[in-house]
Amino acid sequence: MNLRHLPSGARDFDFAIGEWHVQHRRLKSRLDGCTEWVEFEGFSSTRKILGGFGNVEDNVLELPTGSYRAAAVRSFDAENGWSIWWLDGRDPTTLGVPVVGCFEGGVGQFFANDTLDGRPIQVRLTWTVHDRDHPRWEQAFSADGGRTWETNWRMEFTRAEALDALVA
């Protein structure tokens, strides 16, 4: 299929293609009243796959306790929008539950039912793309069916030149 003829929504993640410096801010623990944030650096590189109907984001996360790798795998279909899976390099045999959603007005919201420490939760990922060179990502969890949400991870992306850290 010619990339110029992709269905509406299939280009929503085109902003993410390329190399990025990432500033992470993550709660030390989740859904337990914690208010202590941990900040750390990271890098990511995203490329298209599936003839434009998907992409892969390769990540290096530089936690204070040590670095690890992870990947986001995204795919698009016109009926359901985007599905996003997370593959954590610390447990590379487990592909996370996909979040599913779409973009409207520069904001993408993606949802899933999952578990945290054995209890059911809802997951919401939000991409805010008002500046294509500085998008923002947030993760929030709800343990009460979506009535309240705890934002527990934020990432601020800044477009970068080719990143040697991701080539190795």
Phi, psi and omega in degrees: 000137177291129183298337178289346184247025177292147179295160179307133180098338184291344179259008184302327181263012178301329178302331187279348183293128179129198185251142187220143165264136184234130173258115182262145172220114188227138175297142181297323174217164190239143176054038176222019179084005181296138176237007182271121180261143175249130179248141180201164182267166174196174178220149174214157178221127184238137177223154179285150173220176175056038178062028180098354179270014178189175174203162177235131178248114179264126187238145167241121179249122185258068178298153176302333181272357180139161182272153169210166180250153176205165179220142168255131177244123183239140174222151184240138164223144189299331183281317186254351183084219184263139169245136183230126177248151178243130176241114184266124182297343178283342176217071190287005177262357184240117175268126183296166176295134181286142167268147185229138178176200184204175179258145169216124177057039178082006178235125176252133176236136187223134188231154174203156168264134183212192174227153174226117182052040176085355180253144182290138176221167168250145180244137175230123171253137180233123171257128175244120187232070175269341175229111186297343177266357181214059178289163181230142179235140175224146174241135177225149178240149173230133177253004183236037176073021177092005177289320176229152182230141173250112173287124186237356179205133176231141175229128175253121183259139173230125182302138184229167171286178179308134186255113180302329184299332183268348182283325184295000000 
